[in-house]
């Protein structure tokens, strides 16, 4: 049977932030699911690393797993801390920056 969720153990308790190590000078990602309706990806950002301003065709739901990330939506900055979430609306310019080492779960609904 083809697994819909990949790159993560099944039938095992996991701590998501442990699945994406922070590596100096890098943004690290691990895709867990991707199809025409949804994309689920774990990210880690070393301090000072970023994904520059872009737009998405879907609503992007971000949850901070560790650290502090700066989320910019339509030019407005939001500082996301562990346990906090924000939605980056479809079609709006947004960016993500590691204010410090930062890990997040990204769910995009298309």
Protein Blocks (a to p, Z undefined) as FASTA:
>chain_A
ZZfbghiaehiacdfklmpccdehiacdddfbdcfkbccddddddehiacdddddfbdcd
dddfehjddddeehiacdddehiacdddehiacddddfbacdddddddZZ
